[in-house]
Amino acid sequence: MPDTTALDQATSMIEKAWAQPIEVLEVLAVRRPCEDPLLRSAMHIRTALAITDNAAAVHQDRLHALTRPGYVPAYYELDRLVSSAADLRVALAESGAHVQAIRRVVEAREASSTADRGPAASLSRAAIARSGLAPHAPGRLPDQPVPAAVVRPSAPASGPRR
């Protein structure tokens, strides 16, 4: 049984959270990005993870080639060996960070879906409406912000002090 990669883990998390295959979710993230910004975010992170996962596989293959049984690397290959090992460690750390980021996006989606069901949902919608971030009706201009009051130091009650 082959080991699951970070990309496989991320794909599984995304498919489970959105309950659709990744191919469908890729299309949704591109065609309707404003409807589900968390999906778009997860798909962007997954794309970066695919690149990092590929880089890790390349570095791992290079290390396997340089350390295969019976092969003695030449002196000039030692630098390649060390740099490939360091690059592999970096790629694996980046992959872990990407998986963690996708996990956080999935958790945020779950938190927002549970918040939509409770009384906090109406409070958050009211707060958004008051903040001016709510979408406005077409043809209607949003309310203009109220200018801040100017505060001046008060004049001394009596003449200058001695």
N, C-alpha and C positions, 0 to 999 in steps of 0.2 A: 504494500500500500504506500503510495507516494505521500510525502509530507505535504501538508497544506501550506500554501504560501500566505503572506500577509494580504495579497490581493484577493485570494480565495476567501479569507476571513472577512475582509471588508465587503466583498460582494454578497456574502451570506448575510451579514448584518443588515445591509441596505435592503436586500430582497425581503428579509423577514420584517423589517420595520414598515416598509411600504406595501408589503403583501402582493408584489408583482415581480415578474422576471426583470432582470437588469436591462435587457434590450428595450423593453417597454419604458422603463424609467429613464433611460438615456434619451429617448425621443421626447418624453414629457419634459425633461429638464431643459431641453433646447427649445422646444416649441412654445412652452408656457412657463417661462422662468419666474414671472411675478406671482403666479398662483401658489407655488410652493418653493419659497426661497431656501428652505432647509434641504429640500431635495437637490436643488441646483448646487448648493454648497457641498453636499455629500458627494455628488457626482464630480465636482471639480477636484475634491480631495482624492477621490478614487482614481482620477486621471493622473494626478501627480504620483500617486502610489503605484500605478502601473509602470510609469517610467522608472521609479526608484526600484521596484521589484525586478524589472528587466536588468537594470544596472547591477543589482546584487547577483543575479544569475550569471551575468558575464564575468564578474570578478570571481565568483565561486568556480566557474569553469576554468578560468585562467589559473587559479590556485591549484585545482585538481591536476591540470596539465603540468604545472611546475613541480608538483610533489607526488607524482604517480610512482608506484612501486618500481624500483630498479632504475629510476632516472636520477642522475646527480646533476643538479643545476650548475651551470658554469658561473664563474665569478661575476660576469657582467649581468647575469640573470638574477642575482640576489636583490638588486634594487627593485626589479619588477616584482619579485616575490614579496618583499616587504611592502611595497606600495599597493599591490593588489590586496594584501591582507588588511591594510589600513582602509583602503577604499571599500572593501567588503564590510568592515565594521561600521563605517559611516553609513553605507547604504542600508544596512540592517537597522541601525538606529533611526534613520529617517523613515523607514518603513514602519517601525513601531510607533513613531510619532504620528504618522498619517493614520494608522489604525486607531490610535487613541483619539485623534481629532474626529474621525468618523463616529466613533463610539459616543463622543460628546454631542455631536449633531443629532444622533439617534435619540440620546437621552433628552435633548432639548425638544425634539419632536414629541416624544412621549409626554414630557411635562406640559407642553402647550396643548396637547390633545386632552389631557386630564383637566387642565385649567379651563378649557372651553366649556366643560360640563358643570362647573361649580359656580357659586355666586361671585367668585373673583372674576369670571369672564365678563359679567355685566359691568363690574367696576373698571376693568381694564379697557373695555370698549368706551366707557364714559371718559376715562382719562385720555384716551387717544383722541376722542372727539374734541375735548377741551384743549388739547395741546396743539391743534392745528395740523396734525399729521394725517387726519382722516381724509379720504378722498372727497373732493368737492363735486357738486353737481356741474355738469357741463354748461358753459355759458355764464356761470356765476363766479365772481371773483371771491377769493377767500377774504376773511376779515383782515383789515389792516392792523398791524401791531400798534399798540398804544405806545407813544414815545415815553421814555423814562423821564421822571420828574427831575428838575435841576435842583440840587441842594447847594445853597450858599451859606457861608458862615454868618451867624447872626451878628448884628452890630452890637458893640459893647453898650451896656446900659448907661454908663457914665463916661466921662472923658478919659483920656489916657492916664494910666497909673504912674505914679512916681515912686 
